[in-house]
Amino acid sequence: MTRFEKALDALRSAQRDAEKEATRLEITQPEIAAEARVRADGLADARRIIEGLEGLNATLAALAD
């Protein structure tokens, strides 16, 4: 498993956890749920960045050959 795959797995897991937390807290503590949703969105953004870097890395490796 590459470092990109490890990072993506960790981000996916953290994003799922944040989404579950937000769903659980929506009724009892909506302001905290909103913070968890923002955290999940930030993790999704980070995941997309890592995916882009992984693609860039593959492209650069192909060009180097």
Gaussian input, Z-matrix of N, CA and C with variables (Angstrom, degrees):
# hf/3-21g

backbone

0 1
 N
 C     1     B1
 C     2     B2     1     A1
 N     3     B3     2     A2     1     D1
 C     4     B4     3     A3     2     D2
 C     5     B5     4     A4     3     D3
 N     6     B6     5     A5     4     D4
 C     7     B7     6     A6     5     D5
 C     8     B8     7     A7     6     D6
 N     9     B9     8     A8     7     D7
 C    10    B10     9     A9     8     D8
 C    11    B11    10    A10     9     D9
 N    12    B12    11    A11    10    D10
 C    13    B13    12    A12    11    D11
 C    14    B14    13    A13    12    D12
 N    15    B15    14    A14    13    D13
 C    16    B16    15    A15    14    D14
 C    17    B17    16    A16    15    D15
 N    18    B18    17    A17    16    D16
 C    19    B19    18    A18    17    D17
 C    20    B20    19    A19    18    D18
 N    21    B21    20    A20    19    D19
 C    22    B22    21    A21    20    D20
 C    23    B23    22    A22    21    D21
 N    24    B24    23    A23    22    D22
 C    25    B25    24    A24    23    D23
 C    26    B26    25    A25    24    D24
 N    27    B27    26    A26    25    D25
 C    28    B28    27    A27    26    D26
 C    29    B29    28    A28    27    D27
 N    30    B30    29    A29    28    D28
 C    31    B31    30    A30    29    D29
 C    32    B32    31    A31    30    D30
 N    33    B33    32    A32    31    D31
 C    34    B34    33    A33    32    D32
 C    35    B35    34    A34    33    D33
 N    36    B36    35    A35    34    D34
 C    37    B37    36    A36    35    D35
 C    38    B38    37    A37    36    D36
 N    39    B39    38    A38    37    D37
 C    40    B40    39    A39    38    D38
 C    41    B41    40    A40    39    D39
 N    42    B42    41    A41    40    D40
 C    43    B43    42    A42    41    D41
 C    44    B44    43    A43    42    D42
 N    45    B45    44    A44    43    D43
 C    46    B46    45    A45    44    D44
 C    47    B47    46    A46    45    D45
 N    48    B48    47    A47    46    D46
 C    49    B49    48    A48    47    D47
 C    50    B50    49    A49    48    D48
 N    51    B51    50    A50    49    D49
 C    52    B52    51    A51    50    D50
 C    53    B53    52    A52    51    D51
 N    54    B54    53    A53    52    D52
 C    55    B55    54    A54    53    D53
 C    56    B56    55    A55    54    D54
 N    57    B57    56    A56    55    D55
 C    58    B58    57    A57    56    D56
 C    59    B59    58    A58    57    D57
 N    60    B60    59    A59    58    D58
 C    61    B61    60    A60    59    D59
 C    62    B62    61    A61    60    D60
 N    63    B63    62    A62    61    D61
 C    64    B64    63    A63    62    D62
 C    65    B65    64    A64    63    D63
 N    66    B66    65    A65    64    D64
 C    67    B67    66    A66    65    D65
 C    68    B68    67    A67    66    D66
 N    69    B69    68    A68    67    D67
 C    70    B70    69    A69    68    D68
 C    71    B71    70    A70    69    D69
 N    72    B72    71    A71    70    D70
 C    73    B73    72    A72    71    D71
 C    74    B74    73    A73    72    D72
 N    75    B75    74    A74    73    D73
 C    76    B76    75    A75    74    D74
 C    77    B77    76    A76    75    D75
 N    78    B78    77    A77    76    D76
 C    79    B79    78    A78    77    D77
 C    80    B80    79    A79    78    D78
 N    81    B81    80    A80    79    D79
 C    82    B82    81    A81    80    D80
 C    83    B83    82    A82    81    D81
 N    84    B84    83    A83    82    D82
 C    85    B85    84    A84    83    D83
 C    86    B86    85    A85    84    D84
 N    87    B87    86    A86    85    D85
 C    88    B88    87    A87    86    D86
 C    89    B89    88    A88    87    D87
 N    90    B90    89    A89    88    D88
 C    91    B91    90    A90    89    D89
 C    92    B92    91    A91    90    D90
 N    93    B93    92    A92    91    D91
 C    94    B94    93    A93    92    D92
 C    95    B95    94    A94    93    D93
 N    96    B96    95    A95    94    D94
 C    97    B97    96    A96    95    D95
 C    98    B98    97    A97    96    D96
 N    99    B99    98    A98    97    D97
 C   100   B100    99    A99    98    D98
 C   101   B101   100   A100    99    D99
 N   102   B102   101   A101   100   D100
 C   103   B103   102   A102   101   D101
 C   104   B104   103   A103   102   D102
 N   105   B105   104   A104   103   D103
 C   106   B106   105   A105   104   D104
 C   107   B107   106   A106   105   D105
 N   108   B108   107   A107   106   D106
 C   109   B109   108   A108   107   D107
 C   110   B110   109   A109   108   D108
 N   111   B111   110   A110   109   D109
 C   112   B112   111   A111   110   D110
 C   113   B113   112   A112   111   D111
 N   114   B114   113   A113   112   D112
 C   115   B115   114   A114   113   D113
 C   116   B116   115   A115   114   D114
 N   117   B117   116   A116   115   D115
 C   118   B118   117   A117   116   D116
 C   119   B119   118   A118   117   D117
 N   120   B120   119   A119   118   D118
 C   121   B121   120   A120   119   D119
 C   122   B122   121   A121   120   D120
 N   123   B123   122   A122   121   D121
 C   124   B124   123   A123   122   D122
 C   125   B125   124   A124   123   D123
 N   126   B126   125   A125   124   D124
 C   127   B127   126   A126   125   D125
 C   128   B128   127   A127   126   D126
 N   129   B129   128   A128   127   D127
 C   130   B130   129   A129   128   D128
 C   131   B131   130   A130   129   D129
 N   132   B132   131   A131   130   D130
 C   133   B133   132   A132   131   D131
 C   134   B134   133   A133   132   D132
 N   135   B135   134   A134   133   D133
 C   136   B136   135   A135   134   D134
 C   137   B137   136   A136   135   D135
 N   138   B138   137   A137   136   D136
 C   139   B139   138   A138   137   D137
 C   140   B140   139   A139   138   D138
 N   141   B141   140   A140   139   D139
 C   142   B142   141   A141   140   D140
 C   143   B143   142   A142   141   D141
 N   144   B144   143   A143   142   D142
 C   145   B145   144   A144   143   D143
 C   146   B146   145   A145   144   D144
 N   147   B147   146   A146   145   D145
 C   148   B148   147   A147   146   D146
 C   149   B149   148   A148   147   D147
 N   150   B150   149   A149   148   D148
 C   151   B151   150   A150   149   D149
 C   152   B152   151   A151   150   D150
 N   153   B153   152   A152   151   D151
 C   154   B154   153   A153   152   D152
 C   155   B155   154   A154   153   D153
 N   156   B156   155   A155   154   D154
 C   157   B157   156   A156   155   D155
 C   158   B158   157   A157   156   D156
 N   159   B159   158   A158   157   D157
 C   160   B160   159   A159   158   D158
 C   161   B161   160   A160   159   D159
 N   162   B162   161   A161   160   D160
 C   163   B163   162   A162   161   D161
 C   164   B164   163   A163   162   D162
 N   165   B165   164   A164   163   D163
 C   166   B166   165   A165   164   D164
 C   167   B167   166   A166   165   D165
 N   168   B168   167   A167   166   D166
 C   169   B169   168   A168   167   D167
 C   170   B170   169   A169   168   D168
 N   171   B171   170   A170   169   D169
 C   172   B172   171   A171   170   D170
 C   173   B173   172   A172   171   D171
 N   174   B174   173   A173   172   D172
 C   175   B175   174   A174   173   D173
 C   176   B176   175   A175   174   D174
 N   177   B177   176   A176   175   D175
 C   178   B178   177   A177   176   D176
 C   179   B179   178   A178   177   D177
 N   180   B180   179   A179   178   D178
 C   181   B181   180   A180   179   D179
 C   182   B182   181   A181   180   D180
 N   183   B183   182   A182   181   D181
 C   184   B184   183   A183   182   D182
 C   185   B185   184   A184   183   D183
 N   186   B186   185   A185   184   D184
 C   187   B187   186   A186   185   D185
 C   188   B188   187   A187   186   D186
 N   189   B189   188   A188   187   D187
 C   190   B190   189   A189   188   D188
 C   191   B191   190   A190   189   D189
 N   192   B192   191   A191   190   D190
 C   193   B193   192   A192   191   D191
 C   194   B194   193   A193   192   D192

   B1=1.4551
   B2=1.5322
   B3=1.3164
   B4=1.4597
   B5=1.5284
   B6=1.3081
   B7=1.4700
   B8=1.5291
   B9=1.3425
   B10=1.4591
   B11=1.5314
   B12=1.3158
   B13=1.4649
   B14=1.5193
   B15=1.3204
   B16=1.4662
   B17=1.5206
   B18=1.3287
   B19=1.4658
   B20=1.5276
   B21=1.3358
   B22=1.4625
   B23=1.5221
   B24=1.3116
   B25=1.4644
   B26=1.5243
   B27=1.3248
   B28=1.4634
   B29=1.5314
   B30=1.3242
   B31=1.4630
   B32=1.5267
   B33=1.3291
   B34=1.4720
   B35=1.5249
   B36=1.3164
   B37=1.4581
   B38=1.5285
   B39=1.3150
   B40=1.4687
   B41=1.5242
   B42=1.3323
   B43=1.4556
   B44=1.5310
   B45=1.3286
   B46=1.4726
   B47=1.5270
   B48=1.3351
   B49=1.4668
   B50=1.5290
   B51=1.3283
   B52=1.4668
   B53=1.5305
   B54=1.3324
   B55=1.4586
   B56=1.5279
   B57=1.3237
   B58=1.4698
   B59=1.5240
   B60=1.3340
   B61=1.4656
   B62=1.5245
   B63=1.3317
   B64=1.4679
   B65=1.5232
   B66=1.3085
   B67=1.4619
   B68=1.5248
   B69=1.3056
   B70=1.4669
   B71=1.5338
   B72=1.3188
   B73=1.4645
   B74=1.5270
   B75=1.3295
   B76=1.4658
   B77=1.5249
   B78=1.3070
   B79=1.4615
   B80=1.5228
   B81=1.3203
   B82=1.4650
   B83=1.5266
   B84=1.3286
   B85=1.4697
   B86=1.5321
   B87=1.3346
   B88=1.4652
   B89=1.5314
   B90=1.3432
   B91=1.4750
   B92=1.5295
   B93=1.2999
   B94=1.4677
   B95=1.5260
   B96=1.3228
   B97=1.4671
   B98=1.5271
   B99=1.3311
   B100=1.4636
   B101=1.5273
   B102=1.3122
   B103=1.4676
   B104=1.5259
   B105=1.3235
   B106=1.4608
   B107=1.5209
   B108=1.3282
   B109=1.4722
   B110=1.5351
   B111=1.3325
   B112=1.4689
   B113=1.5302
   B114=1.3261
   B115=1.4597
   B116=1.5263
   B117=1.3280
   B118=1.4681
   B119=1.5254
   B120=1.3286
   B121=1.4669
   B122=1.5248
   B123=1.3228
   B124=1.4652
   B125=1.5234
   B126=1.3203
   B127=1.4663
   B128=1.5275
   B129=1.3271
   B130=1.4686
   B131=1.5300
   B132=1.3258
   B133=1.4719
   B134=1.5208
   B135=1.3212
   B136=1.4646
   B137=1.5295
   B138=1.3282
   B139=1.4668
   B140=1.5224
   B141=1.3315
   B142=1.4686
   B143=1.5279
   B144=1.3108
   B145=1.4672
   B146=1.5257
   B147=1.3374
   B148=1.4654
   B149=1.5302
   B150=1.3341
   B151=1.4658
   B152=1.5234
   B153=1.3308
   B154=1.4582
   B155=1.5172
   B156=1.3232
   B157=1.4646
   B158=1.5258
   B159=1.3164
   B160=1.4599
   B161=1.5300
   B162=1.3289
   B163=1.4587
   B164=1.5201
   B165=1.3142
   B166=1.4604
   B167=1.5282
   B168=1.3172
   B169=1.4582
   B170=1.5289
   B171=1.3292
   B172=1.4706
   B173=1.5265
   B174=1.3227
   B175=1.4667
   B176=1.5211
   B177=1.3124
   B178=1.4633
   B179=1.5306
   B180=1.3215
   B181=1.4619
   B182=1.5316
   B183=1.3315
   B184=1.4695
   B185=1.5243
   B186=1.3100
   B187=1.4672
   B188=1.5281
   B189=1.3234
   B190=1.4641
   B191=1.5249
   B192=1.3361
   B193=1.4795
   B194=1.4868
   A1=108.20
   A2=115.34
   A3=119.84
   A4=110.44
   A5=114.86
   A6=118.50
   A7=111.05
   A8=117.10
   A9=119.87
   A10=110.11
   A11=116.65
   A12=120.50
   A13=111.63
   A14=116.66
   A15=120.20
   A16=111.40
   A17=115.91
   A18=120.29
   A19=110.45
   A20=116.50
   A21=120.06
   A22=111.44
   A23=117.22
   A24=120.42
   A25=111.21
   A26=116.53
   A27=120.65
   A28=110.91
   A29=116.86
   A30=120.41
   A31=111.75
   A32=116.53
   A33=119.68
   A34=110.86
   A35=115.79
   A36=120.59
   A37=111.06
   A38=116.54
   A39=120.70
   A40=110.72
   A41=117.34
   A42=121.02
   A43=110.34
   A44=117.24
   A45=120.74
   A46=111.25
   A47=115.55
   A48=119.75
   A49=111.43
   A50=116.87
   A51=120.86
   A52=110.76
   A53=116.96
   A54=120.05
   A55=111.48
   A56=117.08
   A57=121.16
   A58=110.59
   A59=115.58
   A60=120.29
   A61=110.56
   A62=116.50
   A63=120.40
   A64=110.72
   A65=116.26
   A66=120.05
   A67=110.72
   A68=116.73
   A69=121.55
   A70=111.61
   A71=116.59
   A72=121.09
   A73=114.62
   A74=117.82
   A75=120.38
   A76=113.41
   A77=118.36
   A78=120.67
   A79=111.98
   A80=116.44
   A81=119.57
   A82=114.26
   A83=117.10
   A84=120.67
   A85=109.97
   A86=117.24
   A87=120.49
   A88=114.66
   A89=117.38
   A90=118.08
   A91=111.11
   A92=116.98
   A93=120.02
   A94=109.93
   A95=116.85
   A96=121.06
   A97=110.25
   A98=116.19
   A99=120.34
   A100=110.80
   A101=116.98
   A102=120.68
   A103=110.73
   A104=117.25
   A105=120.84
   A106=110.76
   A107=116.85
   A108=120.37
   A109=110.71
   A110=116.39
   A111=120.37
   A112=109.51
   A113=116.87
   A114=121.05
   A115=110.43
   A116=117.68
   A117=121.63
   A118=110.28
   A119=117.08
   A120=120.59
   A121=111.22
   A122=116.76
   A123=121.02
   A124=111.54
   A125=116.12
   A126=119.89
   A127=110.72
   A128=116.99
   A129=120.38
   A130=109.96
   A131=116.78
   A132=120.51
   A133=111.01
   A134=116.41
   A135=120.81
   A136=110.31
   A137=116.62
   A138=120.92
   A139=110.26
   A140=117.19
   A141=120.08
   A142=111.19
   A143=117.25
   A144=120.86
   A145=110.39
   A146=116.60
   A147=120.81
   A148=110.20
   A149=116.98
   A150=120.14
   A151=110.62
   A152=116.74
   A153=120.58
   A154=111.91
   A155=116.55
   A156=120.27
   A157=111.00
   A158=116.31
   A159=120.38
   A160=109.81
   A161=116.86
   A162=121.04
   A163=112.11
   A164=116.27
   A165=121.03
   A166=110.29
   A167=116.23
   A168=120.90
   A169=110.61
   A170=116.93
   A171=120.97
   A172=110.67
   A173=116.78
   A174=120.90
   A175=110.72
   A176=116.92
   A177=120.59
   A178=111.15
   A179=116.73
   A180=120.12
   A181=110.32
   A182=116.32
   A183=119.73
   A184=110.83
   A185=117.26
   A186=120.74
   A187=111.75
   A188=116.01
   A189=120.05
   A190=111.99
   A191=116.33
   A192=119.63
   A193=113.10
   D1=129.98
   D2=-178.84
   D3=-78.47
   D4=166.66
   D5=178.97
   D6=-64.88
   D7=-30.67
   D8=176.53
   D9=-65.68
   D10=-45.39
   D11=179.13
   D12=-62.31
   D13=-40.65
   D14=177.47
   D15=-63.05
   D16=-43.74
   D17=179.34
   D18=-63.95
   D19=-42.33
   D20=179.52
   D21=-64.11
   D22=-42.18
   D23=177.85
   D24=-61.22
   D25=-44.27
   D26=179.65
   D27=-63.84
   D28=-41.74
   D29=179.47
   D30=-66.78
   D31=-41.54
   D32=177.74
   D33=-60.76
   D34=-43.82
   D35=-179.89
   D36=-63.39
   D37=-45.99
   D38=179.57
   D39=-64.56
   D40=-38.16
   D41=178.65
   D42=-64.89
   D43=-45.17
   D44=177.38
   D45=-59.13
   D46=-43.87
   D47=179.49
   D48=-61.68
   D49=-42.83
   D50=179.83
   D51=-65.51
   D52=-39.41
   D53=178.38
   D54=-66.68
   D55=-40.53
   D56=177.03
   D57=-62.90
   D58=-43.41
   D59=179.20
   D60=-61.63
   D61=-43.31
   D62=179.85
   D63=-62.28
   D64=-44.53
   D65=179.68
   D66=-61.90
   D67=-42.81
   D68=-179.22
   D69=-64.38
   D70=-35.47
   D71=-174.58
   D72=-91.12
   D73=-7.77
   D74=-174.25
   D75=-55.04
   D76=-39.10
   D77=-176.15
   D78=-81.02
   D79=-46.04
   D80=-173.38
   D81=-85.03
   D82=-35.24
   D83=-176.57
   D84=-141.21
   D85=75.41
   D86=-174.47
   D87=-60.38
   D88=-31.67
   D89=-179.55
   D90=-69.82
   D91=-35.80
   D92=176.57
   D93=-72.53
   D94=-35.39
   D95=176.65
   D96=-61.39
   D97=-40.15
   D98=178.34
   D99=-62.35
   D100=-40.12
   D101=177.53
   D102=-64.18
   D103=-39.41
   D104=178.37
   D105=-65.80
   D106=-37.18
   D107=177.25
   D108=-64.99
   D109=-41.39
   D110=177.49
   D111=-62.44
   D112=-41.23
   D113=177.89
   D114=-62.75
   D115=-43.31
   D116=178.55
   D117=-62.55
   D118=-40.97
   D119=178.01
   D120=-63.77
   D121=-41.36
   D122=178.02
   D123=-63.93
   D124=-39.12
   D125=177.56
   D126=-66.88
   D127=-37.22
   D128=176.90
   D129=-64.08
   D130=-40.61
   D131=176.51
   D132=-62.08
   D133=-44.15
   D134=179.02
   D135=-62.20
   D136=-39.30
   D137=179.18
   D138=-63.24
   D139=-42.70
   D140=178.78
   D141=-64.41
   D142=-36.96
   D143=177.46
   D144=-64.05
   D145=-45.38
   D146=178.94
   D147=-61.85
   D148=-41.73
   D149=178.28
   D150=-61.56
   D151=-40.44
   D152=177.19
   D153=-64.73
   D154=-40.60
   D155=178.23
   D156=-66.28
   D157=-36.56
   D158=178.04
   D159=-63.03
   D160=-42.96
   D161=177.25
   D162=-64.73
   D163=-42.04
   D164=177.98
   D165=-62.95
   D166=-42.61
   D167=178.92
   D168=-60.89
   D169=-42.91
   D170=179.14
   D171=-64.77
   D172=-40.00
   D173=178.82
   D174=-64.55
   D175=-45.30
   D176=179.53
   D177=-64.28
   D178=-38.38
   D179=178.31
   D180=-64.56
   D181=-39.73
   D182=179.11
   D183=-67.10
   D184=-37.65
   D185=178.89
   D186=-69.37
   D187=-29.31
   D188=-178.55
   D189=-73.61
   D190=-20.93
   D191=-179.07
   D192=-75.29

